[in-house]
Amino acid sequence: MKNYKIILYAGKSLGNLVLNYMIKNYRPEYLIPNLDDNGKDNELYESTIKIAKNNGVKIINNKKLIKLCKKKTIDYIICAGTTIIIPQEILNSCKNGAINFHPSLLPKYRGRYSTVHAIFNGEKKTGVTCHWISSEIDKGNIIYQKKFTIQKFHTAKDLYEIFTDEAFKLFKRVFSKILQNKKIKSKKIKAKTKYTKKYLPNKGQIDWNWNGKKIFNFIRSMTYEPFEPPSFFMGNRKFYIAEDKLMKKNFLKSPK
């Protein structure tokens, strides 16, 4: 086994799974956590920073990593649940490349809220893509893909939880190749697709002119507790559509 220097960009449930796995099997050189991680657990995820500190993993940010890259070689970068864009300077200094796990079957649904838009658009299938990171977001060569079915009553949260499980399996598969110094094969993304910026369908509001199927898909796509559920206005009053069990838990928080 080679003595690789691996930088881990991680956050959310997937990032925590990957970090814990690497701590037990091959520790990352540094962790770069998401900017909204303050070291404390929240309603959705255990703090990635907390896990790193409790296990002696060094934490760094992009600015310090750029300086480090000038003195030290990075062998691999792994991105799991990160919301941070990697500067080109860092990508250029990475000897073997950077690997990401995206919640869609690329090239479809590049960008943010992939599971949300897949449900809203009535897709029957979605999945996870393990790919190399290139200069264009979510357009690097594909290493692995895993497809799964969107069931009739799946919500955005359901899909993201399935994505997390499947992405972790693909991570262990590709990480095994790295540790065994095996070649990681990949294929180019040929189709041209539009990058989806961070926005919700119809700004998170139901349009009652939609047909029943589209309204149904919208409600499912916007259900991701504890974030704000789907809503609509009557005059200047705002109303929410949420399951009774969520209302009892007071799951009404504005998305970040």
Disulfide bonds with the S-S distance in Angstrom:
none
